[in-house]
Amino acid sequence: MLSAFARAFKTPDLRKKLLFTLGIMVLFRLGAHVPIPGVSFQNVQTCIDESKGTQGLFGLVNLFSGGALLQLTIFALGIMPYITASIILQLLTVVIPRLEALKKEGQAGTAKITQYTRYLTIALAVLQGTGIVATASSGALFSGCSVGHLIVPDTSVFRVAVMVITMTAGTTVIMWLGELITDRGIGNGMSILIFTSIAAGFPTSLWAIKLQGKIGGGWVEFLSVIAIGLVVVALVIFVEQAQRRIPVQYAKRMIGRRAFGGTSTYIPLKVNQAGVIPVIFASSLLYIPSLVVQLTGSNAGWAVWVRENFVRGDHPIYMAIYFILIVFFAFFYVAISFNPEEVADNMKKYGGFIPGIRAGRPTAEYLNYVLTRITWPGSLYLGVIALIPMIALVAFKANQNFPFGGTSILIVVGVGLETVKQIESQLQQRNYEGFLR
């Protein structure tokens, strides 16, 4: 593998793409340390120290921003508005005929949907930026911090507008950097930026676990977490690569005196067909009750129950609801992203069939049956992986710095595998030995 990296850097055009991608990643991380105007940087650091790294309600956004959210930097919103906009457009494609027609138009339609995604990203960035500034100025961004209400000293309309515009511009720049990596780098620009954000927090999280450890100066806990991380990574790689291959045979067709078709292929159905989307959906949905209680400051009975059961992720009720939501959203997302009837119709149109299954409706029913059966283990796997950091909170009595689990490890491993495959394919085009051989 190391020799393959050496050969990749010896190839001029591939070396140029890799260096360009690394440069964008460095620029992206630099932007995550530049505070926005109007924020008291000293008070922010005081609140971070007092909170001891706990992220509370904003853990998901802070994860995708590489810790820039709680630092209130120009990249505070990170790539989260773009992810949300992409998910919304993907869901709307199923229910809005116009978007569905654009999706079927090929490259031109995809470009139009991408443009809509950019516009929606900016709108969501404005809304989220306004919410973050309002939360920071009220002192709710760091609950329990003595100087939390002094993070934004000036709450005038002009100052707040400048802060929101700065964060929105930061999100737009991140979106542009991701597209640059896709066009001029090694591809998958947005995914690589997410990978960079999450991976950047691993060293700090691991060292925080070591400092909080009590056995052997913290080294026992530190090495235990490393061992658990290696096991989780191996499990994620195994499941992410697992797929059910449904054989497809195409009948021969005579056009003039020449025969076409007659080839054999397969439909790859991944065990984790939904990816990390169900975890993001479930996490976002569980943040809503706590966010409402925190912003309203209600002391009613329901508010007290929410504070006791939904503020920390180590509560059994929180874990149970989180697991159920992940399983539900896994089935929901697979149902809207993979249409067995459409696949069956396309196979029938081009003379394809599954051996032993009649073309048309029986094929669609068979695909739906197989997809349902493999989605069950995939959804349960997602739920177990997502619960690992919560179980670690109880086992290690640590804060929310446990890095190897949930959304972070799924994204890091998934993006890493995809990036290695892309570099490997470019090496194979030049008759070089690949990464995984």
N, C-alpha and C positions, 0 to 999 in steps of 0.2 A: 504493500500500500504506500509506504514512504517513497519507494522508487517510482511509483506511478505519479505521486505528487511532483517528484523531481522532473519527470518527463513532461508533465503538464506545464511546468514553468519553463522548460526548454523549448516549448512550441510557441513561436512569437505571438500569434493571434490569441491563443488561449491564455498565455501569460498576461497579455494586455487586458483581457477581460477580467482575469482574477485580480490583478492589481487595481483596476478601476473599481471593482466591487469592494475590495478592501478599503480603498480610499473613501468611498461613499459611506461605508460602515463607520469609519473613524469620524467623518464629518457628522454623521447622525448622532454618535455618542457625545461629540463636543457640544452639539446643540442642546443635549439633555442636561447640561450643567450651566447654562446661561440663564439667570433669573429674569423674569419679566419685570418691566418697570412698574413701580408702585408697590412692590412687595418688600417687607422688612426681612432681609435675608437672615439677620441675626436671630429674630424671633422664630423664624422657620426652623433654624437649626436647634434652637432651644426646645421647641415642641417635638421635634424628631427625637432628641435625646430623652425627653421626659416620657414619650410614648414607647421608648425602647424598641422601636422598629415595628410595632404592631400597626397594621394597615386598616383595620376595621372595615367599614362599608366600601371603601374605595380600593380594595385590594386588587380587583380585576383590572381596573383602568391603570392602576399603578404598575401592575405586572406587565401590561402591554406597552407602557411608556418607559420601561427600564428604570423605574424609580423616579422619573422626572415629575410625576404628578405631585407627590408630597414635597418635592423641592420647589414646586411652582416655577418651573423654567419655561422657556419659549416652546419646548416640545412637550409640555405637560400633558396634553391630551393624547399624545402618541398617535398610533395608527388605529385606535379604537373607533373613531368616527367613520373611517373608511371601512372597517370590518362590519360595523353596524349597517352602513349604507349598502354594502354588497349583499349582506344577508337579507335586508328588506327588499332589494330589487329582485333577488332570487326567489323570494316568496311571492312577490307581486307578479312575477312572470307566470305563475301557475294560475292566477285568478284574473289577470287583465289580458284580454285577447290581443291588444296592441303590442304589449311587450312579448307575448308568446310568438306573434308573427315576426317581430324583429329578431328574436332568437333563431328563428328558422331561416332567416335571410342570409346567414353565413357571416362573413367577415364584416360587411357593411352594417348589418344589424347589431353585431357584437360591439362595434365601435360606437354606435349610437347608445347602446345600453351602458357602455363605459362612461360616456359623456354624462348621462343621467346620474350615474353613480358619483361622479365628481361633484355635480351640483348638490346632490343630497348630502355628500360628505361635508361640504362647506356649511350647509344649513344646520346639520347636526353638530358641527364644531362650534357654531355660534351659540346654539342652545346649551351644549355641555360646558362651554367656556363660561357662559353667564351663570350657570348653576355652580360651577367650581368657585368662581369669584364670590358669589353670594354666600356659599358655604364657608369659604375661608374668612370672609369679613365678619361673619357671625360667630366665628370661633368653633364651628361644628366640624371643621376639617380634622382637627386634632381634639377629640373629646377628652376633657380632663386636663388640658394644658393651661397653665396659669397665664400665659401670654397669648393664647390662641386668638383672642379678639383683637390683638394688636398686629397681626400678620399683615393686614391691609390698613395702614394708618389713615389714608385718605380714601373715603368712600364716595367722593363726588361723582356725578354722572360722567364727566369727561374722563376722570381717571379710570373708572370702571370700564368705559368704552374702549380706552386705549389697551387695557389688559385683555379684554375679550378679543379685540382685533389682533393683538399680538399672538395669542394662543391659536386663533383661527388661521393666521398666516403661517404659524409653525406647522399646523396640521397640513396645510396646502403644500408647504415645502417638503414635508415627509412624503406626501403622495407623489410629488414630482421626483424625489430621489428614488422612490421605489420603481417608478416607470423608467428612470434612467438605467437602473440595474437590469430591468427586463429587456430594454432595447440594446444597451451597449455592454452589459455585463454578462453573467452566466445564467440569467433568467430568474423568474420567480422573485421579483424585486420586493414586493410587499411581504412575502413570507420570510425572506432573508432579513428584512428590517425587524420583523417580529422576533425572529430567532436571535438577532443581536440584542434586542431589548431584554429578553428573558435570560439569555446566557450571561449578560452583564451583571445580573444580580446573584448568580450562583456563588462566586467567591465570598461575597459579603455575608450571604445567608449561612454558608458552611462555617465561616469563622465565628459568626454569632452563636451558632450551636456549640462550638468548642468553648467559647468564653462562658456560656451559661451552664456547661457541664460540671458535674460535681465528682465524677469518678475518674481518678487518675489525671486530675487537672483538666478534665474535659476531653481528653484524647479518646477515651472509651466511647463516649457518645459520638464524637467526630468520626471515628473509624466505623462505628456501627451505621451511621447515616450513609457513609460512602458505600459500605457493603449493600445496604438496602437499595441505594441508588443504582448500583450495578445490576442487581437482580431485577429491579423495576424496568430499567432500560432494556435488558435482555427480553423480558416479557413483552414490552411494548413493541420491540422490533419483530418478535416472533408473530404477534397477532396482527400488526400492521401489514406484514408481508403475506399473511394467510389469505387465501381466496378460494372460492369454489369455481372451478372452470366448467362451464356448461358447453359440451361439444355442439358445434353447428356445422352442418354439411350443406354445401351449395350445389344444386343440380347443374349438370352440363346443359348449355344452350348452343344450338347451331345457328350461326349467323353467316349466311352464304355457305361456303364450304369449310368454314373454320368453327371449331368448338371452343366455347368460352365457359368459364366456371369449373365446377367439379372439384373445388378446393375445400379443405377442411380447416376450420378455425374454432375458436371458443369465445364465450362471453365470460369475462372475469368478474365475478361478484365478490367483493372484499367482505371479510367478516366484519370489519369496522367500516361499513359503507358511509356512515354519517360523519366520520372524522371527529374533530373536536367541537363541532357546532353544538351538539346537545349539552356539553359541559358549559359552554358560554351562555346558552339560553337559560339553563337551570340556575347558574350563578347570578345572572342579571335579574331573573325573576325573584330570587330569594333576597336580593338587596332592597327591593321595593318596600316591603313592610318596615324594615329598620330605618330606611331613609325617610319615610313619611313620619315616623315617630320622632326621629332626630330633628327634622326640620320644623315640625309643629310643636315639639316640646310638650305633648299631651301627657297627662298623668292618669288617664282613664285606665280601667281594668285591662282592656285589650292592649293598651300601650305598655303596661307593666309586663304582661305576658310575652309580648314581642321582645322587650328588652331582656327578659330572662332566658328566652329560647332561641332568638334569632340574631343576637349580637355576636356571639362567639360560635365558631364552627364545631366546637367539641361537644355540643349538647346532643344527646341521642335523638331528640325530636328533629333537630336541624339536619342531622345526618340522614335520618330515615326519609324525610321529605326531599332532601337533595338527591338521594339515590333514586327515589320513585320518579322525580322530575326528569332525571337524566335518561332513564329507561323510556319514559313516555316520549320525550323529544327525539330520542334516537329513532323510534318507530315513525314518529311524525315527519322527521326530516327525510328519512329514506322513502317514505310514501310520496312526498312531493318532488323529490329529486330523481327518482327512478320510476319511469312509467312502463310497466310490463306490456300494456296494450300497444303503446307506440313502438316498442322494440319488436314485438311480434309482427306488427304490420309492416315494418321496414324489412324484416327477414322474409316475409311472404312476398313483398314487392320484388325483391331481388333473387327469389328462388331459393331461399335458405330455409332449413328446417332442422329441428333437434331430432336425432335418431330415436324412433319409438314414440314420438309425440307428433300429432297432426298439426299442420300449420294453422294459424289464425287464433281463435279463442282458446283452444286447448293449450297452445304454446304460452299464451299470456297467463293462464291459470297456473301452469306449471312453473313459470318464472316467479309468479307471486308466491307460490307455495315454498319454493326454494329460498326466496329472499326473506320470507318471514322466519323460516327456520334458522337461517344464519344470522339474522338480526338479533335474535334472542341472546346468544352468547356474546355478540358484539356489544349490545347494550349493557349487559351485566359486567362485561370487562371494563367498559367506560366508567360505570358506577364504582367499581372496586378501585380502579386507578385514581379516580377523583377523591375517594375517601381516604387514601393513604396519608396525605398531609394532615387531615383532621385527626386520624388515629394517632399520628405522630405527636400532635399537640398534647394528647392524653398520656401517651407512653413516655415521652421525654420531658413533659411539663415545660415545653418551650413556648415561645411566641409563634407568630405566623411566618417564621422565616424558613420553615422546612421546604427545601427546594425540589426534592425528587418526588413529584406526584402531581396529579391533577392536570390542569391545563398546561402548565409549563413543560412537563416532560413529554406530553403528547406532541406539542408543537415542536419542541427542540428535536426530538427523534424523527418526526415526520418530515420536517424541513431538511434535516441533515441527510436522511435517506434519499430524498428527491434531488438534492443538490449533488450528492455523490453520483447518482444515476446520470444526471445531465453531463457532468464532467467526464464520466466514464464513456458515455456515448460519443462525445467529441474526441476522446482518445481512440476509440475503436474506429472512428472514421479515418484516422491516420494510421491504422494497423498497429496500434499500440495495445499492450496488455491492459485490461481494465483494472479498476480499483478492487473489485470483489473477486479477483482471481489470483 
